[in-house]
Amino acid sequence: MKIGFDAKRAFLNASGLGNYSRNTINALHQYNAEHQLILFTPEIKNELFSNHGQFEVVSPQNRIFKIYSSFWRNFMVSRELKSREIDIFHGLSNELPKGIHKTEIPSVVTIHDLIFIRFPEFYKTIDRNIYFSKVKYACSSAQKIIAISEQTRDDIIRFFHVDSNKIEVVYQSVSPVFFERVNSENLRSKYNLKKQFILSVGTHEPRKNQLSLLKAIKAEKLDIQVVFVGKHTSYTKKLNRFISENKMDGQVNFLNGISENDLAGLYRLATLSVYISFFEGFGLPVIESMAGGCPVITSNVSCLPETAGRAAVLCAPNDINELGRQIKSILENETIRNVLVEKGLERAKIFHPEHFSNKMISLYNEILF
């Protein structure tokens, strides 16, 4: 089978859609290597997708299209698919190239979330309109829609009135590196880590709700290091302001741009992982934590209870006092931590890349044959 992918995010996005794209492509390559994977991207960058040399990569060659690479991705890729005799095309990040519905090439699109509809205040009007148009076209053109959670599936039906039979829920995979059991003690000196610390992974933004973690620790007067891993934004200033006002400067570390191997090592070293977001399409750090043997506290809203199963402690994201009490309870009770670790390791098996890869190939075959 010759499978084409919209691989823009694999090359250009460090987290979120980028992780999903890289994990999908690498899982299929590792566990179903008999199939040919062809990656379409408007730009090639080595930093995030260092092993892309293992695949056939198609990018604009014409000087004009290199300059207007977004136009190439949206309007020219459909022609490339026909000329390269692609059997099936997978849009990995909420969209498909324009005109694909006019070709005879079957297509699949993964819809991650519809946060731009649920929380419009986080987006500019023009961006919301563009996202809506792209998702609408993808949902109408694709033979099959992959939703990464039941939450996203329900939102697709609700907001785009898609027939439920057209949607398949396929949980995304976790990179194999998070399942490895290697010694990561060298990271303590590299990142100035204390013996015990709380890890919080995700881009700094109000929806991710990192400020509630700091408030909960302050409310319980907990003397525990907090390590934030994620892209800095204007919200980071708000976090720093709280840290400064509450004299927590020596208690909080901010890390950004670390390697996937180092992130996996942080999960292995952390005493607790806290992911207390208000809304997610999936919540990948929850499963990465579990795969790494780290106990998890996450939110009791959106898809996060679905992602965590019964392997995490759930807490209302806006209940500071409850969050603080739960953190304190887990930090002080090794038995609770061990139970959460055991449950988490079992839960993470569902998200292993081999399981995911086989599911994807089965779905492609179902469409083609």
NULO-264606 format. One record per residue (C-alpha): residue number from 1; z, y, x. Coordinates in nm, 2 decimals. Each point is the difference from the previous one (the first is absolute). Layout:
% residues N
+-----+--------+--------+--------+
:   n :      z :      y :      x :
+-----+--------+--------+--------+
: NUM :      Z :      Y :      X :
...
+-----+--------+--------+--------+
% end
This chain:
% residues 369
+-----+--------+--------+--------+
:   n :      z :      y :      x :
+-----+--------+--------+--------+
:   1 :   0.00 :   0.00 :   0.00 :
:   2 :  -0.09 :   0.35 :   0.13 :
:   3 :   0.27 :   0.24 :  -0.12 :
:   4 :  -0.02 :   0.37 :   0.03 :
:   5 :   0.30 :   0.23 :   0.01 :
:   6 :   0.06 :   0.37 :  -0.04 :
:   7 :   0.20 :   0.02 :   0.33 :
:   8 :   0.05 :   0.38 :   0.03 :
:   9 :   0.38 :  -0.03 :  -0.05 :
:  10 :   0.03 :  -0.28 :   0.25 :
:  11 :  -0.13 :   0.23 :   0.27 :
:  12 :   0.15 :   0.33 :  -0.11 :
:  13 :   0.33 :  -0.06 :  -0.19 :
:  14 :   0.32 :  -0.09 :   0.20 :
:  15 :   0.19 :  -0.12 :  -0.30 :
:  16 :  -0.04 :  -0.09 :  -0.37 :
:  17 :  -0.37 :  -0.06 :  -0.08 :
:  18 :  -0.06 :  -0.04 :   0.37 :
:  19 :   0.25 :  -0.28 :   0.03 :
:  20 :  -0.14 :  -0.17 :  -0.31 :
:  21 :  -0.36 :   0.02 :   0.14 :
:  22 :   0.08 :  -0.13 :   0.35 :
:  23 :   0.23 :  -0.28 :  -0.14 :
:  24 :  -0.27 :  -0.11 :  -0.24 :
:  25 :  -0.28 :  -0.01 :   0.26 :
:  26 :   0.21 :  -0.16 :   0.27 :
:  27 :   0.14 :  -0.27 :  -0.24 :
:  28 :  -0.35 :  -0.10 :  -0.12 :
:  29 :  -0.12 :  -0.01 :   0.36 :
:  30 :   0.30 :  -0.21 :   0.12 :
:  31 :   0.02 :  -0.25 :  -0.29 :
:  32 :  -0.36 :  -0.02 :  -0.14 :
:  33 :  -0.20 :   0.06 :   0.31 :
:  34 :  -0.31 :  -0.17 :  -0.13 :
:  35 :  -0.09 :   0.31 :  -0.20 :
:  36 :  -0.18 :   0.30 :   0.15 :
:  37 :   0.19 :   0.33 :  -0.05 :
:  38 :  -0.20 :   0.33 :   0.03 :
:  39 :   0.20 :   0.32 :   0.01 :
:  40 :  -0.14 :   0.33 :  -0.13 :
:  41 :   0.17 :   0.31 :   0.13 :
:  42 :  -0.11 :   0.37 :   0.04 :
:  43 :   0.18 :   0.02 :   0.33 :
:  44 :   0.13 :  -0.24 :   0.26 :
:  45 :   0.33 :   0.06 :   0.17 :
:  46 :   0.16 :  -0.25 :   0.23 :
:  47 :   0.36 :   0.11 :  -0.02 :
:  48 :   0.10 :  -0.16 :  -0.33 :
:  49 :  -0.25 :  -0.29 :  -0.02 :
:  50 :  -0.02 :  -0.12 :   0.36 :
:  51 :  -0.14 :  -0.34 :  -0.07 :
:  52 :  -0.30 :   0.13 :  -0.21 :
:  53 :  -0.23 :  -0.14 :   0.27 :
:  54 :   0.04 :  -0.34 :  -0.16 :
:  55 :  -0.20 :   0.12 :  -0.30 :
:  56 :  -0.34 :   0.14 :  -0.07 :
:  57 :   0.06 :   0.37 :  -0.06 :
:  58 :  -0.25 :   0.23 :  -0.18 :
:  59 :   0.03 :   0.37 :   0.03 :
:  60 :  -0.25 :   0.29 :  -0.04 :
:  61 :  -0.25 :   0.02 :   0.28 :
:  62 :  -0.20 :   0.30 :  -0.12 :
:  63 :   0.13 :   0.32 :   0.15 :
:  64 :   0.00 :   0.17 :  -0.34 :
:  65 :   0.20 :  -0.28 :  -0.16 :
:  66 :   0.24 :   0.00 :   0.29 :
:  67 :   0.08 :   0.36 :  -0.08 :
:  68 :   0.01 :  -0.06 :  -0.37 :
:  69 :   0.16 :  -0.34 :   0.03 :
:  70 :   0.18 :   0.03 :  -0.34 :
:  71 :  -0.35 :   0.03 :  -0.17 :
:  72 :  -0.11 :  -0.31 :   0.19 :
:  73 :   0.30 :  -0.20 :  -0.12 :
:  74 :  -0.03 :   0.10 :  -0.36 :
:  75 :  -0.38 :   0.00 :  -0.05 :
:  76 :  -0.17 :  -0.20 :   0.28 :
:  77 :   0.21 :  -0.31 :   0.04 :
:  78 :  -0.15 :  -0.17 :  -0.31 :
:  79 :  -0.34 :   0.01 :   0.18 :
:  80 :   0.15 :  -0.15 :   0.31 :
:  81 :   0.15 :  -0.28 :  -0.20 :
:  82 :  -0.34 :  -0.10 :  -0.13 :
:  83 :  -0.18 :   0.02 :   0.33 :
:  84 :   0.27 :  -0.22 :   0.16 :
:  85 :  -0.01 :  -0.25 :  -0.28 :
:  86 :   0.38 :   0.02 :  -0.08 :
:  87 :   0.11 :  -0.27 :  -0.24 :
:  88 :   0.30 :   0.19 :  -0.13 :
:  89 :   0.16 :   0.34 :   0.07 :
:  90 :   0.37 :   0.08 :  -0.01 :
:  91 :   0.12 :   0.36 :  -0.03 :
:  92 :   0.34 :  -0.02 :   0.16 :
:  93 :   0.14 :   0.34 :  -0.10 :
:  94 :  -0.06 :   0.10 :  -0.37 :
:  95 :  -0.37 :   0.07 :   0.02 :
:  96 :  -0.35 :  -0.14 :   0.02 :
:  97 :  -0.32 :   0.16 :   0.14 :
:  98 :  -0.21 :   0.18 :  -0.25 :
:  99 :  -0.30 :  -0.19 :  -0.12 :
: 100 :   0.15 :  -0.35 :   0.05 :
: 101 :  -0.03 :  -0.07 :  -0.37 :
: 102 :  -0.38 :   0.04 :   0.04 :
: 103 :  -0.01 :  -0.27 :   0.26 :
: 104 :   0.03 :  -0.38 :  -0.06 :
: 105 :   0.29 :  -0.02 :   0.23 :
: 106 :   0.33 :  -0.10 :  -0.16 :
: 107 :   0.29 :   0.22 :   0.08 :
: 108 :   0.38 :  -0.01 :   0.00 :
: 109 :   0.23 :   0.30 :   0.03 :
: 110 :   0.37 :   0.01 :   0.08 :
: 111 :   0.20 :   0.26 :  -0.19 :
: 112 :   0.33 :   0.07 :   0.17 :
: 113 :   0.16 :   0.24 :  -0.24 :
: 114 :  -0.06 :   0.28 :  -0.24 :
: 115 :   0.27 :   0.23 :   0.13 :
: 116 :  -0.24 :   0.30 :  -0.03 :
: 117 :   0.01 :  -0.04 :  -0.38 :
: 118 :   0.36 :  -0.09 :  -0.03 :
: 119 :   0.12 :   0.28 :   0.23 :
: 120 :  -0.26 :   0.27 :  -0.01 :
: 121 :   0.24 :   0.26 :   0.14 :
: 122 :  -0.04 :  -0.17 :   0.35 :
: 123 :  -0.38 :   0.07 :   0.01 :
: 124 :  -0.24 :   0.29 :  -0.01 :
: 125 :  -0.21 :   0.02 :  -0.32 :
: 126 :  -0.33 :  -0.05 :   0.19 :
: 127 :   0.14 :  -0.31 :   0.17 :
: 128 :   0.12 :  -0.15 :  -0.32 :
: 129 :  -0.34 :   0.05 :  -0.16 :
: 130 :  -0.17 :  -0.16 :   0.30 :
: 131 :   0.23 :  -0.30 :   0.00 :
: 132 :  -0.04 :  -0.04 :  -0.38 :
: 133 :  -0.38 :   0.00 :   0.02 :
: 134 :   0.00 :  -0.25 :   0.29 :
: 135 :   0.24 :  -0.25 :  -0.16 :
: 136 :  -0.18 :   0.03 :  -0.34 :
: 137 :  -0.34 :  -0.08 :   0.16 :
: 138 :   0.15 :  -0.29 :   0.21 :
: 139 :   0.17 :  -0.15 :  -0.31 :
: 140 :  -0.32 :   0.01 :  -0.20 :
: 141 :  -0.23 :  -0.13 :   0.28 :
: 142 :   0.20 :  -0.28 :   0.15 :
: 143 :  -0.03 :  -0.36 :  -0.12 :
: 144 :   0.37 :  -0.04 :   0.08 :
: 145 :   0.29 :   0.24 :   0.05 :
: 146 :   0.29 :  -0.10 :   0.23 :
: 147 :   0.33 :   0.16 :  -0.09 :
: 148 :   0.27 :  -0.03 :   0.27 :
: 149 :   0.28 :  -0.03 :  -0.26 :
: 150 :   0.05 :  -0.05 :  -0.37 :
: 151 :   0.11 :   0.36 :  -0.01 :
: 152 :  -0.34 :   0.11 :   0.12 :
: 153 :  -0.18 :  -0.24 :  -0.23 :
: 154 :   0.18 :   0.14 :  -0.30 :
: 155 :  -0.08 :   0.36 :   0.11 :
: 156 :  -0.37 :  -0.09 :   0.04 :
: 157 :  -0.01 :  -0.13 :  -0.36 :
: 158 :   0.20 :   0.29 :  -0.13 :
: 159 :  -0.19 :   0.29 :   0.17 :
: 160 :  -0.35 :  -0.15 :   0.03 :
: 161 :  -0.01 :  -0.23 :  -0.30 :
: 162 :  -0.13 :  -0.29 :   0.21 :
: 163 :  -0.01 :  -0.35 :  -0.15 :
: 164 :   0.30 :  -0.20 :   0.14 :
: 165 :  -0.23 :  -0.30 :   0.08 :
: 166 :  -0.18 :   0.21 :   0.26 :
: 167 :   0.32 :   0.06 :   0.20 :
: 168 :   0.16 :  -0.24 :   0.24 :
: 169 :   0.34 :   0.06 :   0.15 :
: 170 :  -0.01 :  -0.10 :   0.37 :
: 171 :   0.30 :   0.10 :   0.20 :
: 172 :  -0.09 :   0.14 :   0.34 :
: 173 :   0.08 :  -0.17 :   0.32 :
: 174 :   0.23 :   0.09 :   0.28 :
: 175 :  -0.13 :   0.00 :   0.36 :
: 176 :   0.09 :  -0.32 :   0.19 :
: 177 :   0.19 :   0.21 :   0.26 :
: 178 :   0.29 :   0.05 :  -0.25 :
: 179 :   0.06 :  -0.37 :  -0.03 :
: 180 :   0.03 :  -0.05 :   0.37 :
: 181 :   0.34 :  -0.08 :   0.15 :
: 182 :   0.01 :   0.17 :   0.34 :
: 183 :   0.27 :   0.18 :   0.19 :
: 184 :  -0.02 :   0.38 :  -0.07 :
: 185 :   0.31 :   0.12 :   0.19 :
: 186 :  -0.22 :   0.20 :   0.24 :
: 187 :  -0.07 :   0.24 :  -0.29 :
: 188 :   0.37 :   0.12 :  -0.01 :
: 189 :  -0.04 :   0.20 :   0.31 :
: 190 :  -0.36 :   0.10 :  -0.07 :
: 191 :   0.10 :   0.16 :  -0.33 :
: 192 :   0.36 :   0.08 :   0.06 :
: 193 :   0.13 :  -0.25 :  -0.26 :
: 194 :   0.36 :  -0.08 :  -0.06 :
: 195 :   0.14 :  -0.35 :  -0.06 :
: 196 :  -0.01 :   0.06 :  -0.37 :
: 197 :  -0.26 :   0.22 :  -0.18 :
: 198 :  -0.17 :   0.05 :  -0.34 :
: 199 :  -0.37 :   0.00 :   0.00 :
: 200 :  -0.22 :   0.20 :  -0.24 :
: 201 :  -0.37 :  -0.04 :   0.03 :
: 202 :  -0.26 :   0.22 :  -0.18 :
: 203 :  -0.18 :   0.34 :   0.02 :
: 204 :   0.25 :   0.28 :  -0.06 :
: 205 :  -0.06 :   0.12 :  -0.35 :
: 206 :   0.21 :   0.08 :  -0.32 :
: 207 :  -0.13 :  -0.31 :  -0.18 :
: 208 :   0.13 :  -0.22 :   0.29 :
: 209 :   0.34 :   0.16 :  -0.06 :
: 210 :   0.14 :  -0.02 :   0.36 :
: 211 :   0.24 :   0.29 :  -0.08 :
: 212 :   0.19 :  -0.22 :  -0.24 :
: 213 :   0.08 :  -0.24 :   0.29 :
: 214 :   0.14 :   0.28 :   0.21 :
: 215 :   0.21 :   0.13 :  -0.30 :
: 216 :   0.13 :  -0.35 :  -0.07 :
: 217 :   0.11 :  -0.05 :   0.36 :
: 218 :   0.17 :   0.34 :  -0.01 :
: 219 :   0.17 :  -0.07 :  -0.33 :
: 220 :   0.16 :  -0.32 :   0.14 :
: 221 :   0.07 :   0.16 :   0.34 :
: 222 :  -0.17 :  -0.29 :   0.17 :
: 223 :  -0.02 :   0.01 :   0.38 :
: 224 :  -0.33 :  -0.18 :   0.03 :
: 225 :  -0.32 :   0.09 :   0.17 :
: 226 :  -0.31 :   0.06 :  -0.22 :
: 227 :  -0.35 :  -0.05 :   0.14 :
: 228 :  -0.29 :   0.15 :  -0.19 :
: 229 :  -0.34 :  -0.14 :   0.09 :
: 230 :  -0.30 :   0.18 :  -0.15 :
: 231 :  -0.24 :   0.29 :   0.00 :
: 232 :   0.16 :   0.35 :   0.01 :
: 233 :  -0.08 :   0.24 :  -0.28 :
: 234 :   0.14 :   0.32 :  -0.15 :
: 235 :   0.27 :  -0.22 :  -0.16 :
: 236 :   0.12 :  -0.08 :   0.35 :
: 237 :   0.13 :   0.36 :   0.02 :
: 238 :   0.21 :  -0.07 :  -0.31 :
: 239 :   0.15 :  -0.31 :   0.16 :
: 240 :   0.07 :   0.19 :   0.32 :
: 241 :   0.17 :   0.28 :  -0.19 :
: 242 :   0.23 :  -0.24 :  -0.17 :
: 243 :   0.08 :  -0.17 :   0.33 :
: 244 :   0.08 :   0.33 :   0.17 :
: 245 :   0.21 :   0.14 :  -0.29 :
: 246 :   0.21 :  -0.32 :  -0.01 :
: 247 :   0.03 :  -0.04 :   0.38 :
: 248 :  -0.18 :  -0.34 :   0.01 :
: 249 :  -0.23 :   0.09 :   0.29 :
: 250 :   0.13 :  -0.27 :   0.23 :
: 251 :  -0.02 :  -0.26 :  -0.28 :
: 252 :  -0.38 :   0.02 :  -0.09 :
: 253 :  -0.31 :  -0.10 :   0.20 :
: 254 :  -0.35 :   0.08 :  -0.11 :
: 255 :  -0.28 :  -0.22 :   0.14 :
: 256 :  -0.37 :   0.04 :  -0.07 :
: 257 :  -0.32 :  -0.17 :   0.12 :
: 258 :   0.17 :  -0.31 :   0.14 :
: 259 :  -0.19 :  -0.32 :   0.04 :
: 260 :   0.00 :  -0.28 :  -0.26 :
: 261 :   0.17 :  -0.23 :   0.25 :
: 262 :   0.28 :   0.25 :   0.06 :
: 263 :   0.04 :   0.05 :  -0.38 :
: 264 :   0.04 :  -0.37 :  -0.04 :
: 265 :   0.26 :   0.01 :   0.27 :
: 266 :   0.19 :   0.27 :  -0.17 :
: 267 :   0.02 :  -0.21 :  -0.32 :
: 268 :   0.14 :  -0.29 :   0.21 :
: 269 :   0.27 :   0.23 :   0.15 :
: 270 :   0.10 :   0.20 :  -0.30 :
: 271 :   0.32 :  -0.07 :  -0.19 :
: 272 :  -0.15 :   0.11 :  -0.33 :
: 273 :  -0.33 :   0.13 :  -0.14 :
: 274 :   0.01 :   0.26 :  -0.27 :
: 275 :  -0.32 :   0.08 :  -0.20 :
: 276 :   0.12 :   0.21 :  -0.30 :
: 277 :  -0.34 :   0.15 :  -0.12 :
: 278 :  -0.04 :   0.13 :  -0.36 :
: 279 :  -0.34 :  -0.16 :  -0.04 :
: 280 :  -0.23 :  -0.24 :   0.19 :
: 281 :  -0.31 :  -0.21 :  -0.05 :
: 282 :   0.16 :  -0.28 :   0.20 :
: 283 :   0.26 :   0.10 :   0.26 :
: 284 :  -0.12 :  -0.18 :   0.32 :
: 285 :   0.31 :   0.09 :   0.21 :
: 286 :   0.21 :  -0.21 :  -0.23 :
: 287 :  -0.19 :  -0.32 :   0.09 :
: 288 :  -0.04 :   0.10 :   0.36 :
: 289 :   0.38 :   0.03 :   0.02 :
: 290 :   0.06 :  -0.34 :  -0.16 :
: 291 :  -0.26 :  -0.17 :   0.23 :
: 292 :   0.19 :   0.15 :   0.29 :
: 293 :   0.34 :  -0.13 :  -0.12 :
: 294 :   0.14 :   0.33 :  -0.10 :
: 295 :   0.21 :   0.05 :  -0.32 :
: 296 :  -0.15 :   0.24 :  -0.25 :
: 297 :   0.11 :   0.26 :  -0.25 :
: 298 :  -0.28 :   0.13 :  -0.22 :
: 299 :  -0.06 :   0.19 :  -0.33 :
: 300 :   0.04 :  -0.16 :  -0.34 :
: 301 :  -0.30 :   0.19 :  -0.13 :
: 302 :  -0.39 :  -0.04 :   0.00 :
: 303 :  -0.13 :  -0.31 :   0.17 :
: 304 :   0.28 :  -0.03 :   0.25 :
: 305 :   0.21 :  -0.26 :  -0.19 :
: 306 :  -0.32 :  -0.20 :  -0.04 :
: 307 :  -0.07 :   0.02 :   0.38 :
: 308 :   0.36 :  -0.08 :   0.10 :
: 309 :   0.05 :  -0.28 :  -0.24 :
: 310 :   0.37 :  -0.11 :   0.01 :
: 311 :   0.02 :   0.05 :   0.38 :
: 312 :   0.12 :   0.36 :   0.01 :
: 313 :   0.27 :   0.23 :  -0.13 :
: 314 :  -0.15 :   0.23 :  -0.26 :
: 315 :   0.13 :   0.35 :  -0.06 :
: 316 :  -0.10 :   0.30 :  -0.21 :
: 317 :  -0.18 :   0.24 :   0.24 :
: 318 :   0.18 :   0.31 :  -0.14 :
: 319 :   0.35 :  -0.15 :  -0.01 :
: 320 :   0.14 :   0.12 :   0.34 :
: 321 :   0.35 :  -0.14 :  -0.06 :
: 322 :  -0.12 :  -0.35 :  -0.09 :
: 323 :  -0.24 :  -0.01 :   0.29 :
: 324 :   0.28 :   0.10 :   0.24 :
: 325 :   0.23 :  -0.27 :  -0.14 :
: 326 :  -0.27 :  -0.26 :   0.04 :
: 327 :  -0.07 :   0.10 :   0.35 :
: 328 :   0.37 :  -0.01 :   0.10 :
: 329 :   0.05 :  -0.34 :  -0.17 :
: 330 :  -0.29 :  -0.16 :   0.19 :
: 331 :   0.09 :   0.16 :   0.34 :
: 332 :   0.36 :  -0.12 :  -0.03 :
: 333 :  -0.08 :  -0.36 :  -0.13 :
: 334 :  -0.18 :  -0.23 :   0.24 :
: 335 :  -0.01 :  -0.28 :  -0.27 :
: 336 :  -0.20 :   0.23 :  -0.23 :
: 337 :  -0.24 :   0.09 :   0.28 :
: 338 :  -0.06 :  -0.36 :   0.08 :
: 339 :  -0.07 :  -0.09 :  -0.36 :
: 340 :  -0.25 :   0.28 :  -0.03 :
: 341 :  -0.17 :  -0.10 :   0.33 :
: 342 :  -0.03 :  -0.36 :  -0.12 :
: 343 :  -0.14 :   0.10 :  -0.34 :
: 344 :  -0.23 :   0.26 :   0.16 :
: 345 :  -0.15 :  -0.25 :   0.25 :
: 346 :  -0.08 :  -0.23 :  -0.29 :
: 347 :  -0.15 :   0.28 :  -0.21 :
: 348 :  -0.22 :   0.12 :   0.29 :
: 349 :  -0.18 :  -0.34 :   0.01 :
: 350 :  -0.19 :   0.10 :  -0.31 :
: 351 :  -0.16 :   0.29 :   0.19 :
: 352 :  -0.11 :  -0.20 :   0.31 :
: 353 :  -0.35 :   0.09 :   0.10 :
: 354 :  -0.12 :  -0.36 :  -0.03 :
: 355 :   0.10 :  -0.02 :  -0.36 :
: 356 :  -0.16 :   0.34 :  -0.07 :
: 357 :  -0.33 :  -0.09 :   0.18 :
: 358 :  -0.05 :  -0.32 :  -0.19 :
: 359 :   0.06 :   0.18 :  -0.33 :
: 360 :  -0.26 :   0.26 :   0.09 :
: 361 :  -0.27 :  -0.25 :   0.09 :
: 362 :   0.07 :  -0.19 :  -0.32 :
: 363 :  -0.05 :   0.32 :  -0.19 :
: 364 :  -0.32 :   0.09 :   0.18 :
: 365 :  -0.14 :  -0.35 :  -0.07 :
: 366 :   0.10 :   0.03 :  -0.37 :
: 367 :  -0.21 :   0.31 :  -0.03 :
: 368 :  -0.30 :  -0.14 :   0.20 :
: 369 :  -0.01 :  -0.35 :  -0.15 :
+-----+--------+--------+--------+
% end
